[in-house]
Amino acid sequence: MKLKKIVGEILHTEEEKKGLLYMIDDYFISGLIILNVIAIILESYHNLYQSHKLFFDSFDYISVIIFTAEYIARIWVADIQFKEYGPVKSRLKYIFSPMGIIDLVAILPFYLPFIIKLDLRFLRILRLLRIFKLAHYFQSLRLVSNVISNKKSELLITVFGALIMILMSASLMYELEHDVQPDKFPNIFATFWWAIATLTTIGYGDVFPVTGWGQFIAAVTALFGIGLVAIPTGILSMGFMEEIQKKKAEKEGVTLLTDEEREKFLAFIAKMQDELAKDQNKAQAP
């Protein structure tokens, strides 16, 4: 139990509370993750990889062993992180959490070939997901993760709106340009590429309308795209501000109200003001 407590503290103690041993562990794992990303990039140089294949493969094996041990350790001490849950539920919560899935996917490409007898070399690119493991050790990355998690409902609404816009603009453009440019706009699904490039205001210029109505729809689509890009930017900016204020309040020992609590508090104040106004009117009445 003592060893489990030490491991749990190393993996889950807040950054500002960690001692020298915990900081060494953080720097070691973080450095190993960065070296893995560098190794993956260097492996894309075919001649370099072939001439140092033993080194690259050995480094990958050692890294997988360490990451696997870390993953198993996080499952082992999950009940320390999630104290409000039981032993089984706390471990399942970690396994199916976003970070738990990233930790699993980071080592999965190494083990899959031993389970599935297929050519899974393309899965090696998934090793780049190891960089997301840095969120365990860097507060800034955890901040990004928290913002996306807290604002996922608003972001999903934005994504749904974007999909509707893409579908509508692609359908209209197909009807207007297909007869004139059948090679550029062969079907609605292929026209999605033009719609996405236009809505995101990228405009590669490889596909563009030539008819008058087609150019009009393209202009309208581009104008809507400016607003569409601004919406998630505003949502994320507000999310970052809220998280920063929350962190600052926690350091100062101040408890911030949630949106629901704030609404209830404002409603209570409004009710008290109404009652006070009624009492004043009664007092002033002859």
Summary of the structure (lengths in Angstrom):
residues: 286
radius of gyration: 27.3
end to end distance: 76.9
largest distance: 101.1
contacts: 729
relative contact order: 0.06
helix: 81%
strand: 0%
